[in-house]
Amino acid sequence: MAGFAGGEDAGAEEGDSTPVMYEELAEIEKQFDDIEVEIIRKQNTLTTPIYAKRAALISRIPNFWPLVLEQAPPDIDTYIQPSDSELLGSLKDLHVERFEITPGPAVGAHGPTSLGTNGTDGKGGGDPRSILIRFEFEPNEYCTDLVIEKRFWYRRALDGWAGLVSEPVRIQWKEGRDLTEGLGDAAVAFWEAEKKTKAEADRAGKRVNRKEKRKELAEFTHLVQKLKSSTPGSLSFFAWFGFRGRDVSAEESAEAVRKEAERRSRIKNGKQIPIDLDDDEEDLKEEDESDDEAYEIFPQGDELAISITEDLYPGAIKYFTQAQEQDNLSEADFEDSNDDDDDNDGNGVGGMAAEALRDLVQQEGNGDEDEDEDDNGQGKGEEEGDDIGDERPRKRVRI
């Protein structure tokens, strides 16, 4: 086993000159990871009923989730384009579930499975790092789907990689309203063509090189062409539903988990196992990652899923409160500016502007007193080129 030994004061116990092995240090890290996974599992059990209570309360608050998204942290907000704001403004509910540890029917990325940590055993014994994110919308002008779900499976590859993988989800867009400009549909079409090719090969008892076979598909060529013609920096948030990630099947993940468990057992028993991948395995890993990137329409899809799961969803009340405080502050500034202008007796440019603003507010006030002052999209949100924060609905929410 590879290892290293420090000097006399390197931290070893007095009289113990046995060198510390890299494998031993790596095993300590693995044990920390195991504990974190169990913490997620326990936390899910404790918080599920609280999230249910929260959902019941916020369902009575108009525009709760659009206001939460208005204050979304940068690692989420950066993916939201101004063109996304109207559809996100109709968001009725957002739900995150660690579906593999939720008792229920066994579900895997390719259908029913009983692969333990790579699926769910129907008794809540799966991997708590697998997540489901559900968006529920009010009827809108963009899509006919009122509920859109995306699942992420936590997988381990034979080359040592571990992380989230998914399947592209088709969104039923209304005519001329596809915010992804066809990228989402192209990703789904390619995915379906790949599955069909694999199923045909399996029925014929043939083994095919999927990475080579996919390049022969017309759907692959179409997707790559659309990616090349897309405008950098303008990708819609909804292209995220087309994310796939590494091409790691449930079967490969199960085998990798089994081998990792065997490896850890050998280390525990003091048996020698090389820790580093050889050059061929490293080259294969790089080729896999490069090939996956060729058809990935949303490369940071797993990162966005984690940000929603670990930040936006649990912190929703915090972000909602920030949106309310910002709205109240803006109103206070407006009222202060009116008081100052009153002292000018309406003279000068400032007085004229203030008078015009007061007239506008008075006209709005002739309507329902409970109607939101910003409901008509006044202010900077109407100006072309403003950021998403100004484009989204800014309705006062009265609890």
Salt bridges, closest charged atoms under 4 A:
GLU27 OE2 - ARG264 NH2 3.02
ASP34 OD2 - ARG264 NH2 2.85
GLU38 OE1 - ARG41 NE 3.43
GLU70 OE2 - ARG394 NH1 1.91
ASP77 OD1 - ARG392 NH2 2.61
GLU97 OE1 - HIS95 NE2 3.63
ASP127 OD2 - ARG129 NH2 2.98
GLU136 OE2 - LYS92 NZ 3.79
GLU149 OE2 - ARG134 NE 2.62
ASP159 OD2 - ARG246 NH2 2.86
ASP185 OD1 - ARG170 NH1 3.38
GLU192 OE1 - ARG170 NH2 3.56
GLU194 OE2 - ARG214 NE 2.72
GLU194 OE1 - ARG244 NH2 2.82
ASP202 OD2 - LYS198 NZ 3.00
GLU216 OE1 - LYS213 NZ 3.50
ASP247 OD1 - ARG210 NH1 3.53
ASP247 OD2 - ARG214 NH2 3.07
GLU255 OE2 - ARG258 NH2 2.63
GLU260 OE2 - LYS30 NZ 3.61
GLU260 OE2 - ARG263 NH1 3.92
GLU262 OE1 - ARG258 NH1 3.56
ASP288 OD1 - LYS211 NZ 3.58
GLU289 OE2 - ARG246 NH1 3.87
ASP291 OD2 - ARG214 NH1 2.32
ASP292 OD2 - ARG246 NE 3.42
ASP327 OD1 - ARG394 NH2 3.51
ASP327 OD2 - ARG396 NE 3.06
GLU331 OE2 - ARG396 NH1 2.84
ASP342 OD1 - ARG358 NH1 3.14
ASP375 OD1 - LYS395 NZ 3.43
